[in-house]
């Protein structure tokens, strides 16, 4: 039995999937299994996944499009490892991500979930900045504003994930709903260094952003209206509407990337060069892994 299961749900990720898989193969921590679960891709994602010959990789294909929430729960049920590491098919792990996160969890036995800082990258694997925070919300009023947890950078104890599955009725922001549902009874942490290259710059996000925002409002109104109170709920809902308007405006003027990059801290030249070298090392091909 492997120490950690890397769960990789895939839907039409052919341009980036090979780099994502390679970054798992290149991990300094070797005791892992990789579960690649396809969600009805219509591109060559399945072919790319099956082109890797490592015995630790399992590719699951049923031809159905069922949503990421369903696939994440499926991965948790299939996993046998004590830890589960999340990852998206267009992201890239630093080579020491699993080593760092597992060591942290082994040293902090009361922590249920750990995330990390992230490097922001564009469609061409170019570094665009860094971001992260270790300040976790302590009250519901703070939590509604969000969590410093980057979903694909998360590693959990499997027993916690089995006890706290994703809501399969929520196709997006399933992570937000799960953190809101569990943060008062669980212990979350963030490692204050980037362990994931998070692809976001250059991807059209407007429709996804607005859809996610609407789902967050629905979750808050349905599950937290009475706990928050009318005044607080009204303030939160107005704030999300204002953000929607701002995002729509910037999108209209084709400035989505600028808005996204405002969340990041620019990297000094030397740090930028070092991070780019780490990225290149993370996806360096080893032909012995390929058919």
Buried (B, 14 or more C-beta within 10 A) or exposed (E): EBBBBBBBBBBBBBBBBBBBBBBBBBBEBEEBBBBBBBBBBEBBBBEBBBBBEBEBBEBBBEEEBBBBBBBBBBBBEBBEBBBBBBBBBBBBBBBBBBBBBBEBBEEEEEBBBBBBBBBBBBEEBEBBBBBBEEEBBEEBBEBBEEBBBBBBBBBBBBEBBBEBBBBBEBBBBBBBBBBBBBBEEBBBBBBEEBBBBBBBBBEEBBEEBBEBBBBBBEBBEEEBEEEBEEEBBEEBBEEBEEEBEEBEEBBEEEEBBEBBBEEBEEBEEEEBEEBBEBBEEBBEEEEEBEE
